[in-house]
Amino acid sequence: MKRIKLIEVRSELGAGTRGASLGVDALKIACLNKGSDYFRRFNSVAVPDLNHVLFDKNHFPYAKHIDSVYTVEKGIANTVEQTLRFGEFPLVLAGDHSNAAGTIAGIKAAYPYKTLGVIWIDAHADIHSPYTTPSGNIHGMPLAMALNFDNLELQRNEVEPETEFFWRRLKNLGEEGPKLKPEHLVYVVVRDTENEEDEIIRRSGIKNFSLKEFKAKGPKQVAREIYERLRFCDLVYISFDVDSLDSRFSKGTGTPVEEGLDVQEAISLCHALLDNERVVCFEMVEINPTLDSENTMASNAFDILEAATDTITERLRIEDATSRQESGRGGAF
């Protein structure tokens, strides 16, 4: 990879609260207010969002607007796959967190024979299915899609055949079957879960670094332990939901939760995680300026984004220089 490509996804079809579609633009306003040239430095592409269907009646109570979500996810997957095949680093700025399922599918489509690890920095586990969801909001389901988990053992909903049809298609997006194994998923500061999620996390042995553990060990040690857990993964994808921040810093998000990271901790964690050659994609989601005051969340998120991007840029520069040097040595013989 030689450069970063911004992928803008304004879909908020999976959210329960309106406004996450404005997150990308809120980041751009924060960028302007800080006098940064960030959004001039990188090429970008926008994925069609279909948010207009939110004005239509929802026909899928246990997976709201799942038919349109599937169409959006296909667009995300194709864009991420193409970006990776062109040798670019996809940096995804998305509305709600359901979009991450498309990102994961796109990575696996580009690297079907590689083992993927996922680092999920979030207040929520997002591992519900239509069979277990208490809300029907698909932003609580992307990891269940990627893991191919239905969790029928704890089923609470009688799901209609039409929903099951699109759910199967979402689970098989990009390539059929699971995109990752539960042992290759690591949570950071997940702290707001339902019983069904707690049980599947326990049963699957998924590691969650709690805030208490994070503060005791610090971001560098947590990053080391994460990569030790993912040592058998060829590739790593990092997904950063802004509600991983403490609600003091995250009013501008649909589901803020107390006792999360502060901004500097998030910056340090992202730096420690992104400074690894196996990371092939970074995503930031769930900024909702309609719930905010003075664009505070986007301003904090932009600080994290800019610092994370600097780490990626420097890493790609070093990798490119090393590759050129090795190529030059090879040509000398």
N, C-alpha and C positions, 0 to 999 in steps of 0.2 A: 504494500500500500504506500502511495506517495502523497496523497492529499485527502482532506476531509470534504465530504459532500453532506450538506444539510438537507434533511428530508423533513418537510413540514406536513404534519397530519392534523387537520383541524376537526376531525370527527369527534363528536361527543355523544354518539349514539348509545354508548354503553354506560353512560353516567346516569345517576339518579337526580342530580341537580344541574340545571342548565348553566352554561357559561364557560366550560372548559375549552370550547372551540375558539375562544378569544385569547387563550394562553400564549400562543405564538406571537400574536400582535402585542400583547402586554410585555413580553420579553423585548420586542423591538422598541417599544416606548421606553422601557428601562435602559436599553442600550443607548438610545438618543439622549436621554436625560443624563447619562454618565459621560457623554461625549466620546463614546467608543465607536470604532469603525467595524465592529465585529461582523455585522451582516453585510458588509461590503467585501470582506476578506474571503468569503467562501461561496462557491456555486451552490445553488439550492434548487430543489424541485418540490412542488406541492402535489400531494396525493388527493384525488377527489374524495370529498367527505360525505356526501349524501345527507347532510344535516337537515335538509328540507323535509325529509320524511317524518321528522319529529312533529310536524303539523298534522300528520295523518294519524288515524286510529291505530293503536298497537294491537296486533292479533296474537301476540306471543307472551302471555303473562309471566312465564317462568324463564324467558330469555328475550327481553324486550327488543323489538326491531331486529331480530336475529337474521332475517333474510337480507336486510341492508347492511348489517354488520359484516356478514359474509362477503358481500361485494367489496366493501371497503378493505377488509383484511386481505383479500386477493390482490388489490392494488398495492397495498403496503408490501406484501410479500414479494411481488414482482419487482417493485422499485428497489427494495433492499437487495434482492438477489442480483439485479442488474448492476447496482452500485458496486457490490463486492466483485463481481466478474470483471468490471472495468478497473479493478485495482484501487478503488477508493474506499475510504473509511466512512461508513454511514453513521452520521450523528443525527438521531431522530428527535424532533421536537413535536410532541403529540398532545392531543386533547386528553381524552380519558384513557385509563390504563388497559382497556380491552384491546387497544391497538397493538400492544406488545406481542400478542399472539401472532399477528401478521409479521412482525419483525423477526420473531423466532423462526417462523416458517420460512421466511426469506433467507435467513442465514443457513438453515439446513438445506434449502434447495440449492444454494451456491456451493455448499460443502457437504454433500450427502454421505460421504464416507468418513467424515470427521466427527469426533465426540464433542458435544457442546456442553459447557458449564454455564449456569445462569446465576448471577448475583442480584438479588431482589431487595433493594433498599426501599422500605415501605413501612407504613404503619399497619398495613393489611396483608393477609396471606394470599388473597385473590385465587383461591383454589377450590371455590364452589363450582358446582355444575347446575344445570337446570333442575336436576333431581333434588338438590339440597339447598338451593338459594332461598333466603328469606325475603329477598327484594325483587328478584328478576332482573337486576341490573348486571349487564354482562361485564362491566369493569371489575366485577368480583370473580371472574371466571378464566382469565387468560392462561393461568398456569395449569388449570385442569385441562384446558384444550391441549397445551403443549405436552403434558404428561399423559394424555389420553385417559384421564381419571373421570369416572362417573360417580363414584362413591355411593353405589346403590345400597350398600349395607346400612347406610343412614338416610335412605331416601325419605323425603317428607312431601314431595310433590308428585302428582300424577301428570306426567308431561304428555302433551298432544303429539301425534305422529308428525305433524308439520315441523314442530320444534325439534324433534328427534332427527328428522331428515337434515336440517341445517346444522345441528350440533355435530352430527357425524361428519359432515363436509368440513366444518371448521377444525375438527380434530385431525382430519386427513389433509389439511391444506399444506401445499408444498410437497410433501411426501406422505405416504400412508403411515399411520401408526404414530407412536410417541416420538417427539423431537428431542426429549432428554429423559434421563433417569432421575428418580428422586434423590439419589445420593449425589447427583451432580447439580443440585439446587441448594443454594445457601441464602437464608434470610438474614437481613440486618435490621434491627429495631422493630420487627413486627410485634405489635402489642394490642391489636384490636381485632379479635377473631371470634367466630362462632364455634359451638360445640362440634359441629360436623367437621370444620376445618381443623380444630385441635386434635380430633381423633385421627384424621388422615395424616396429619403431620407426625403425630406420635407413631402411628402404625408404619409409616414410610421411613421413619428415622431422619427426617429433614432437620438440619441444624438451623437454629435461630440464635443469632448473637443479640441478646437482650441489651437494653440501654445500660443496665447495671454492669454487665460483662464488658460492653464496649468502653465504658468510662474507666473500668478497672484496668483494662489492658491497653487502651489507646488505639488509634487508627492504624498505626504501622503494624502492631502485633496482631490485630484482628485481620488485617490484609494478609499477613503471613500465614495465619491459620486457615483463612479461606482458601488460599492457593495450595496449601497442603491438602485440604479436602478435595480440591479440584485437580490434583496432580495428574490424574489419568485423562483429563480433558485436553483435547487439541486446541479448542477455541473457547473463548469466554465472551459472554454478552452481559453488560451491566445495565440494569434498569433502575432509574432514580425517580421515585414518586416524591413530589415535594411535601406530601403529608408525613414523610419520614422525619421532617423537622418538627420540633416542638410547636404546639399550637400558638405559642407566643410569637412565632415567626411565620405561621402558616394559616392565617385567617383566610387568605385568598385561595382556598382549595375546598373541594366539595365535602370532604370528610376529615376535618382536622382532629388530631388526637394529642392529648397532653403527654408529657414525658418522652420527648423525642430529641433528636440531634439539634445542636445549635448550628449556626451558619458556618462558623470556623471549623467545627468538627466535621461537617459535611464536606467542606473544601478539602480538609486533610485526608479524609477517607477516600474521596474520589481520586485525589492525587496518588495515594498509595496503591489503589486498585488499578488505575489506568496506566501506571508506569510498569506495564507487563506486556510483553510482545504477543501474548496469546489473545489479548482483548481485541475483538474485531468490530465491536459496535457498542455505542453508548446511547441511552435514551433518557429523556426527561419528560415527565408527564404531569397532568392534573393541576396546572395553574389555572385558577378561575378568578379573574379580576372583578367579576360582578359581586363577589362575596368579600371584597377587600376594601381597604381604605388607602388612598394615595399610592396605589400600585405597589404596596410594600412587599407582597409575596413575590411578584415578578422581579422586583429589584434585588431581593435576596437570592432568588433563583438565578438571576443573571450573573451575580457574583460567582456563584457555584459553577454555572455553565462556562463562564469565561476562564476560570481557573482550570476546570477540567479540560477544556479545549486546548489551553496552553500546554498541559501535560501531554495530551495526545499529539499535538503538533511537534513538540520537541522529541518525543519518542519516534515519530515517523521520520523526522529529519535525521536522527542518529542512525536509524535502521537503513535509510536510503544511502547515507554516507558510507556505512559499513558494507552495504551490498556493492556499491561502486568500487570500493577499495578491494573487496574480494574478487570482483570481476576483473579489475585491473591486474591483480596478481595472477589470476588464471590466464590472462592473455599474454603474460610474460614468458610462458613456457612453450 
